[in-house]
Amino acid sequence: MSKIFNDNLVKALEASSDAAGICRQAMVDANDDSCRAMYSAILKDCEKHLEMLKGEIELHKQQKKWDT
C-alpha cells in the first residue's frame, strides 16, 4: 500500500538532512563570517524543515497511512 506522498516525505527528509550536513561542513570550511552567517541561517531552516517532516511522518503513522 505504498503511497507516493509517503515516498515524497522520505525524499524530502533525506534531501533536507543532506542539505543540513552540507551547511554544517560549509560553516567549518567558510573563509569569512558572512558565509558562516549565511550557512547558519540555511542550517536553521533545514532543521526546521526536518522537524516538520518528522512530525508529518509521525502523523501519517498515527493515521495508519504509513508503510514506507
N, C-alpha and C positions, 0 to 999 in steps of 0.2 A: 504494500500500500504506500509505496514511496510517493511523496508529493513534491512537485517541483519547488514549491515555496519553502519546504524544509531544506532542499538542496541549496537553494539560494541563500538561506540563512547560514548554512555551513560555509559556503563560498565567501560570503561577506565577513563571517567571523575569521576565517583564515586570512583573507586579504587585510583586514584591519589589524590582525595580530602581526602579520608580516610588516605592515607599514609602521607599527609601533616599534618593532625591532630595528627597522632601518633608522628611524628617528633617534632611538637610543644610541645606536652606533654613530650616527651622524653628529650627535652632540659631543661625543668624545673626539671625533675627527675634525670638528669645525675649527677654523683658524681665527674666528673673531666672535665677539659677543652677540652681534646682530644675527649671525647664523644660528648660534646656540639658542637665542631667544625664539627665532622662527621655528626651529625643530622642537623646542619645548612646547610651544603653542600647538603645533601639529600633534605632538605626542599626547597632549592633554585631550584634544579632540578624539584621537584614536582610542584612548582609554575610555572616554565617554561612550563612543560607539560600541566598543567591546561589551561594556556593561549593558547597554541597550539590547544588543544582540543576544547576550546570555539570558537576559530577562525574557525576551521573546521566545527563546528556545524552551525555557522552563515553563512558560505559559502554554506552549504547544504540548509539552509533555503532560501537564496537568489536564489539558483538554483532550488528551488521548489522540492528538493529531500528529504525534512524533514517532517516526520509525527509522530515522536515518542513523 
